[in-house]
């Protein structure tokens, strides 16, 4: 995936999904899901209606942290040593 595409994925809030290991999913199924997703409304349009899709729901379905926050344990900058504060 190009860096531009990665930036778009992160901006949409699906950055955590880039860490999914390769899966054996038919390309045709992935294409159908992508074509059924309404980007403006963030809904998946199916024959049975529309589903509101959020990164948290995708993460739960795939057992992943898809919130975009890959570091759930926050670190206080003030509690870091001088050595660890350098960027």
ZAROFI-503977 format. One record per residue: x, y, z of N, C-alpha, C, O in turn. Coordinates in steps of 0.05 Angstrom, whole numbers, plus 5000, padded with zeros to 4 digits. Atoms other than C-alpha are relative to their C-alpha. Layout:
<lumlums>
XYZXYZXYZXYZ/...
</lumlums>
This chain:
<lumlums>
501749775000500050005000501850255000503850265015/498449765002502750684982499750175026497850135041/500149834976504251205036497550184999496450245020/502449845003498651635009497549855009495849965023/502350174992493651065017500049955030497949945043/499850054971496250915087499150255016497750225036/500949764987495151645106497050035000495850115019/502949995003487951605081498749815020496849885033/501050204982486750975121500150095029498250065044/499749894972489451295185498150235005496950245026/501749774997485451925173497149925004495650055019/502750114997479051515168499649865027497349795035/500250124974480651215236500449694999499849565019/499650295003482350515210503049935000503749724989/497150055000489850555222500849735012502749615003/499450264987489849945267499749764981500949554985/500550215019487349525209502449944982502549724970/497750045016493949605173501849795012503749704999/498350194986496949125223498849725000499749545015/501350275002492448535204501949834983502849914962/498350185016496547945181498549914975496049924975/501450095025495047695110498049775006498649595021/502150204996488647285108499349874973499749994952/500950155024486046775059497150074994495349914999/502749905006479947185037499850044970501650184959/500249965029477547154965499950294993498450455005/500049725009478947794928497250104992496650334995/502749935009471847784900498350105024496850295021/501549924976468947824971501050275010499350445016/499049754991473548394991499150234981498550454990/500849805019471848774927497050065004496250305003/502949954996464348684940499550165026497850345026/500249844975465148945012500850294995499550475004/499149725005469049544988498050154983497650394988/501949865017463949704934497450055015495950235007/502549964985458249644985500350215022498350295034/499549814978461450135034499550284990500750374971/500649725006458550845032501950175017501450205041/498049864986464551265051498950265014499750325036/501149754989460551905062498449955026498650115045/501750064977455651585110501249805019500149755041/498650214985460551065137498149775007497949695029/501950224998455350525125500649794979501449854957/499850225019455649845092497249944991495549865007/502750055011449649775046499849714991501449624974/500450295007447149055042497249964991495650144991/502750075008441048705016498050025023495650045020/501750004976438448705087499950275014498950295036/500049734989439449445099502850115003504750004992/497449874996445049905120501149955028499549945047/498750044974450049775176501950235005503650284988/498049794993453650345210502549875009502549715027/497450134995460950145211501850205014502250435005/498149844985465850415262502549835003502449585004/497550164996473150215272499849815023500949595022/500350184977471249925340498549744993499349535003/501550245008466249445308501749824983501649584986/498250175017471249215256502149875017502749635013/498050114982476449115310498849775016500149565020/501350214985471548705351499549754983499949534992/500550225018469748275291502649854993502549614989/497450125007477148145275501849955024504049865021/498450034975479448115348502650174999504750075007/497749825002484048715336499450265013497150335017/500349724991485249405364499950174975502050244964/500349855025482449795305499350295006498350434988/500749734993481450445342502050214989501550454990/497949825009487750735312501950075023504150175018/498349964976490550775383501449745005500449575019/498550254996495850235382501549995026502749795033/498649994974498550455450497950075021497850305030/502149944981492650385498501050095028499650235042/498949924975497150465559501550264997503850274986/498849745003498651205562502450045019502449945041/497649944984505351455588500050305005499750464986/499849724993505852115625502750114992504850005002/497449885009511252545592501550105025504050085025/498749894976512652865660501449795017503349855031/498950224984514252185691502449874987503749704999/497850125014519452005639502750135009502850365017/497449904994526852075653500950184977499750184956/499049825020530752605615500949854975500549944952/499150175022533752055572497849914982498149904957/502250105015527051795551498250224988496550164971/501649775011524152485536500950094973499450234959/499049915026528352585474498549864978497749634980/501650105023524752495408501949884980501049794959/
</lumlums>
